[in-house]
């Protein structure tokens, strides 16, 4: 993705770069010129030419908590342009922004948008679900990517590392306050204190006053402010700089850091007469309602460096622009930088009948094992009559069914394959299939590669998987067929049409007895209205009988509640 996007960007094709990086463009430049004028359009086009869409994806917030996917329903504001006069006589402010996916497990595509906002505060532009990157262009603008080192607390090197990417040994890290002259060492000292549980000392090391008075709101309970602050991956020494930068731009001088649904962290000017310029305290949500949220990328330690500290990633595997900014002394041969591609599957040792056998993939994508055709035929017959299988045969059965236990190495290979599918890496999935990985694999939820096609480019994969004999009507653990998953989890109309052309049945229901027609309505899939009409026409009465009446009533209530309110974006 990074290579293809960089190639298109170097050729001046910003739309092609976005396509390569999985970014859908919902911007009509002619319409922008008509409504906002040529000056705004020229500034927008200049930003789009320098947009690095794959770098945006690299820095976007993730769900975490065991997931690797993008955080859902986020608005990330990239740029603000000169306000324009609207037709109704009010001034409207144009913004370049993007939106993240709506579904946790849906396609990991983001959408680049341009819109004008009449009332920025009422629109919630910088609310809890928004990320204000207007003054963080190092996260997306090719002209500013070199600023990353300074923004994460370093000058000659980043905290905890040498300029060439080598981690600093324990005896090279500060054992006392190094003072303000060494920015990286100061950041290290504050982080070390924070991670030892010395929260107050960490803020003091960064020159920040910490008020640990518990908030008075009704939602405060269970843990104290010190424990609450200790759970955040704060980049202490940059907080005052970032707040000062935003204050200078006229954004404000009080900012919230998102905590949980009820409790947040407030950064505000210190009381008059204090030695420090910034104060931090934990507040209840209802206590502070007029302060904007500080973008996570401006208060959190850089995840890349945290991952490198625990061995989760090597410096040469960072995004090339991130690596060049953080480690200018690191030299990587041309064509070898960036995240690594998929590992070729190696044979796995399995305990079978008191001996160790090697199980692996051979040409044609079949799980191979050292047993004759006659032995394999006997085991299949035994399994058909309900007999238990073990050793190599149990591994083969688990690989194709998703039910059972796989050796650790095979679990890793399966996880890598399905993670690549989750993140839309069609090239990586094809590479693994070309290397011999058996396409009949099922994950732990019983999903086949057909079930995850809505996350990938289906055009090269669907014909190949069908030729390999994968079943269009295979059910996962929730009784969903691949077509049902595509409709339910945000698959494209093109994929749905391809499944239908291949002969997928439409009279299916899921484990809750919902039909495809009901799912189309439930998720307001107007692009699939044709499918709903076909199901209702060919299979009337399928699914839950009372459900449509309930949906009619719910939609009437929603319409009444809206009362023609203006949607700001």
SVG drawing of the C-alpha trace seen along z (x, -y; Angstrom):
<svg xmlns="http://www.w3.org/2000/svg" viewBox="-47 -38 72 86">
<polyline fill="none" stroke="black" stroke-width="0.4" points="0.0,0.0 2.7,-2.5 4.7,-1.7 1.8,-2.0 0.5,-5.2 3.9,-6.8 4.3,-6.0 1.0,-7.7 1.8,-10.7 5.2,-11.1 3.4,-11.2 1.1,-14.0 -1.9,-11.7 -3.4,-12.4 -6.6,-10.6 -4.6,-7.5 -2.6,-7.7 -5.9,-7.8 -7.2,-4.8 -4.0,-2.8 -4.3,-3.7 -7.9,-2.6 -9.2,-6.2 -12.5,-7.0 -12.7,-10.5 -16.0,-12.3 -14.9,-15.7 -16.1,-17.4 -13.7,-20.3 -16.1,-21.9 -18.7,-22.0 -16.2,-23.4 -15.3,-26.2 -18.9,-27.1 -19.8,-27.4 -16.5,-28.5 -14.7,-30.3 -11.4,-29.8 -9.1,-30.9 -10.4,-28.2 -10.4,-25.6 -6.7,-26.4 -5.7,-26.1 -7.6,-22.8 -6.0,-21.4 -2.6,-22.4 -3.2,-20.4 -4.5,-17.4 -1.4,-17.3 0.7,-17.1 -1.6,-14.7 0.0,-11.4 -3.0,-9.1 -1.1,-6.1 0.6,-8.2 -2.8,-9.4 -3.9,-5.7 -0.7,-5.0 -1.4,-7.6 -5.2,-7.2 -6.4,-6.1 -7.1,-2.4 -9.7,-0.6 -7.1,1.4 -8.4,3.6 -7.2,6.6 -8.2,5.1 -6.0,3.7 -8.7,2.0 -9.4,-1.8 -11.4,-3.5 -15.0,-3.9 -17.0,-6.9 -14.2,-9.5 -14.1,-12.8 -10.5,-13.8 -10.2,-17.5 -7.1,-18.1 -7.4,-21.7 -9.6,-24.8 -10.0,-27.4 -11.1,-31.0 -14.8,-31.4 -17.2,-32.1 -20.5,-33.9 -23.4,-31.4 -26.5,-32.0 -28.6,-32.7 -26.2,-35.5 -24.3,-33.6 -20.6,-32.9 -19.7,-29.2 -16.3,-27.7 -14.9,-25.1 -13.0,-22.1 -11.1,-19.2 -11.7,-16.2 -12.0,-12.4 -14.3,-9.9 -13.3,-6.5 -15.3,-3.3 -18.6,-2.9 -18.1,0.7 -15.5,2.4 -15.0,5.3 -16.2,3.7 -14.0,2.7 -11.1,0.6 -11.7,-2.2 -11.8,-5.9 -13.5,-8.7 -11.9,-12.0 -14.5,-14.8 -14.9,-18.6 -17.8,-20.4 -18.7,-23.8 -19.9,-24.4 -22.2,-27.2 -21.7,-27.0 -18.4,-25.2 -19.2,-24.9 -22.8,-23.6 -21.5,-21.2 -19.2,-19.6 -16.3,-19.7 -13.8,-19.2 -15.9,-17.0 -15.0,-13.7 -15.3,-11.8 -13.3,-14.4 -9.6,-14.7 -8.3,-18.2 -5.2,-17.8 -5.3,-21.3 -2.1,-22.2 -0.6,-18.7 0.3,-18.6 3.3,-16.4 0.7,-13.6 -0.5,-14.0 1.2,-16.7 4.4,-15.7 5.8,-19.3 5.8,-18.8 6.6,-15.1 10.1,-16.0 8.6,-17.8 7.6,-14.5 10.9,-14.2 10.5,-17.5 6.8,-16.9 7.4,-13.7 10.0,-15.2 13.3,-14.9 15.9,-17.1 18.8,-15.1 17.1,-11.8 13.8,-10.5 13.3,-9.5 14.7,-6.1 16.6,-5.6 19.8,-6.6 19.6,-8.5 20.2,-5.3 17.3,-3.5 19.2,-1.5 17.5,-1.4 19.3,-3.1 20.5,-0.8 19.2,-1.1 22.5,-2.8 22.1,-5.4 18.7,-6.5 18.4,-9.3 18.5,-8.4 17.6,-11.9 16.1,-15.0 18.4,-15.9 17.1,-19.5 15.5,-21.4 18.5,-21.4 18.3,-17.8 14.7,-17.4 14.8,-13.7 16.3,-12.9 13.7,-15.1 10.9,-13.2 12.5,-9.9 12.7,-10.9 9.0,-12.0 7.9,-8.8 10.0,-6.6 8.4,-8.3 4.9,-7.9 5.4,-4.2 6.8,-3.6 3.5,-5.0 5.0,-8.4 2.3,-10.4 2.8,-13.7 6.5,-13.5 6.1,-12.9 4.1,-16.1 6.5,-18.0 9.4,-16.9 7.6,-18.3 6.8,-21.6 3.1,-20.9 1.0,-21.5 -1.2,-18.5 -4.4,-18.9 -5.5,-15.5 -8.7,-16.7 -11.4,-14.1 -14.2,-15.6 -17.6,-16.2 -19.8,-14.8 -22.1,-11.8 -20.2,-9.6 -17.0,-9.6 -16.3,-6.4 -14.0,-3.3 -10.5,-4.9 -8.8,-8.1 -7.4,-10.8 -3.8,-9.6 -4.8,-6.0 -6.9,-7.4 -4.1,-9.6 -1.6,-6.7 -3.5,-4.7 -3.0,-7.2 0.1,-7.0 0.8,-10.7 3.7,-12.5 4.2,-14.9 6.9,-17.2 4.9,-18.1 1.6,-19.0 2.6,-22.6 4.1,-23.1 1.0,-21.8 -1.4,-23.8 0.8,-26.9 0.7,-26.3 -3.1,-26.0 -3.4,-29.1 -1.3,-31.0 -3.6,-29.9 -6.6,-31.2 -8.1,-27.7 -8.3,-28.3 -6.2,-27.7 -8.3,-24.9 -8.5,-21.5 -9.9,-18.1 -8.3,-14.7 -10.8,-12.0 -10.8,-9.4 -14.0,-7.4 -17.7,-8.2 -18.0,-10.1 -14.5,-11.4 -12.0,-13.5 -8.6,-15.2 -8.6,-19.0 -5.5,-21.0 -5.8,-24.6 -3.6,-27.7 -2.1,-27.4 -3.3,-29.7 -1.6,-33.2 1.6,-33.3 2.5,-29.6 5.9,-28.7 4.3,-26.5 2.2,-27.6 -0.1,-24.6 -2.3,-22.7 -3.9,-19.3 -6.9,-17.9 -9.5,-15.2 -13.0,-16.5 -16.5,-15.2 -18.0,-15.4 -20.8,-17.8 -18.3,-20.1 -16.6,-21.3 -18.7,-21.7 -17.1,-24.5 -13.5,-23.2 -12.5,-21.4 -10.8,-18.0 -7.1,-17.8 -6.4,-15.3 -5.0,-12.0 -2.0,-12.4 -1.1,-15.6 -1.1,-14.2 -0.2,-10.6 3.3,-9.1 4.0,-8.1 2.8,-4.5 5.7,-3.7 8.2,-4.4 6.3,-2.5 6.1,0.5 9.8,0.4 10.6,0.3 8.8,3.6 10.1,5.2 6.8,5.0 8.3,3.4 11.8,2.7 12.8,-0.8 13.3,0.3 9.6,1.5 8.1,-1.9 6.4,-3.9 9.4,-5.4 8.4,-9.0 8.1,-8.2 11.5,-6.4 13.2,-9.2 11.9,-11.8 12.7,-9.8 16.0,-8.2 17.8,-10.3 21.0,-8.3 19.4,-5.0 20.3,-3.8 17.9,-1.3 18.7,0.0 16.3,-1.1 13.2,1.1 13.7,2.8 12.0,0.3 8.5,0.2 6.3,2.8 7.3,6.4 5.2,8.5 3.7,11.9 6.0,14.6 6.1,17.7 4.4,20.6 6.9,23.1 6.2,26.8 4.9,27.4 5.8,30.4 2.8,32.3 2.7,35.2 1.0,38.1 0.8,41.7 3.8,41.4 6.0,39.7 6.7,36.2 5.4,35.5 5.8,32.4 2.6,30.9 2.8,28.1 1.5,26.8 2.4,28.1 1.7,26.9 -2.0,26.6 -2.7,25.4 -3.4,28.7 -2.4,29.4 0.2,32.1 1.2,34.8 3.4,37.9 0.5,40.4 -0.4,42.5 -3.6,42.1 -4.9,45.3 -4.3,44.1 -6.1,40.8 -9.0,42.6 -9.4,44.8 -9.3,41.7 -12.0,40.0 -14.2,43.0 -13.6,43.2 -14.6,39.5 -17.7,40.0 -18.9,42.7 -18.4,40.3 -15.0,41.6 -12.4,39.4 -9.3,38.4 -6.0,37.3 -2.5,36.1 -2.1,34.9 -5.7,35.8 -7.1,33.7 -4.9,30.7 -6.2,31.1 -9.8,31.2 -9.4,28.2 -7.8,26.1 -10.8,26.8 -13.5,26.3 -12.2,23.8 -13.3,26.0 -10.6,27.6 -7.0,26.9 -4.2,26.1 -0.5,26.1 0.7,22.7 2.7,22.1 -0.4,22.9 -2.5,20.6 0.0,17.8 -0.2,18.5 -4.0,18.5 -4.1,15.4 -1.7,13.6 -3.9,14.5 -7.1,13.3 -5.5,10.2 -4.4,9.3 -7.9,9.8 -9.2,7.6 -7.0,4.7 -7.8,5.1 -4.4,6.5 -5.5,8.3 -2.0,8.4 -0.8,10.1 -3.6,12.7 -2.9,13.5 0.8,13.8 0.1,16.3 -2.2,18.3 0.4,18.3 2.9,19.6 0.7,22.6 -1.5,21.7 -4.6,23.9 -7.6,21.6 -10.1,23.9 -9.0,22.5 -11.7,21.4 -11.0,19.0 -12.0,19.7 -15.5,18.3 -16.0,20.7 -15.5,18.0 -13.9,18.9 -12.1,16.6 -15.4,16.1 -16.9,14.7 -14.2,12.0 -14.3,11.0 -16.2,7.8 -12.9,6.6 -10.8,7.2 -10.8,6.6 -13.1,9.5 -12.4,9.3 -9.1,11.3 -10.1,13.5 -13.7,14.6 -13.1,16.6 -10.0,18.2 -11.7,19.3 -14.7,20.7 -12.3,22.6 -10.8,24.1 -14.2,25.4 -15.1,23.1 -18.8,23.3 -21.0,20.2 -23.5,21.5 -21.0,22.3 -22.3,21.1 -20.1,19.6 -20.8,19.9 -23.6,17.3 -25.3,19.2 -24.2,16.5 -23.4,17.3 -20.8,15.2 -23.5,13.2 -25.2,12.5 -21.9,11.3 -21.4,9.0 -24.9,7.4 -24.6,7.3 -21.0,6.0 -20.8,3.2 -19.8,5.1 -20.0,3.3 -22.9,3.6 -20.4,4.9 -19.5,7.8 -23.2,8.6 -23.9,8.7 -20.8,10.9 -22.1,13.4 -25.5,13.4 -24.0,13.9 -22.1,16.9 -25.3,18.5 -25.6,17.5 -29.0,18.2 -31.1,15.3 -33.6,17.3 -31.3,17.6 -31.8,16.5 -29.3,16.0 -29.2,17.5 -31.8,14.8 -34.1,15.7 -33.5,12.4 -33.7,12.5 -31.5,10.6 -34.4,8.2 -34.6,7.3 -30.9,6.8 -30.9,4.4 -33.6,2.4 -32.0,2.6 -28.8,1.0 -30.4,-1.3 -28.5,0.2 -30.2,-1.9 -27.6,-0.6 -29.0,2.9 -32.7,2.0 -32.8,4.2 -31.9,7.2 -34.6,6.5 -37.2,6.2 -36.0,9.5 -36.2,11.3 -39.6,10.0 -40.9,10.9 -39.4,14.4 -39.6,15.4 -42.5,13.5 -42.9,14.1 -39.3,15.2 -37.8,14.1 -39.5,12.6 -43.1,11.7 -43.5,8.9 -40.2,7.2 -41.3,5.1 -44.2,3.6 -41.8,2.7 -39.4,1.1 -42.2,-1.0 -43.0,-2.4 -39.4,-3.0 -38.7,-4.9 -41.8,-7.1 -40.5,-7.9 -37.1,-8.8 -38.5,-11.1 -40.6,-12.9 -37.5,-13.3 -35.4,-14.8 -37.9,-17.7 -36.0,-18.8 -32.8,-19.6 -29.9,-20.7 -27.0,-18.2 -23.9,-20.3 -21.5,-18.2"/>
</svg>
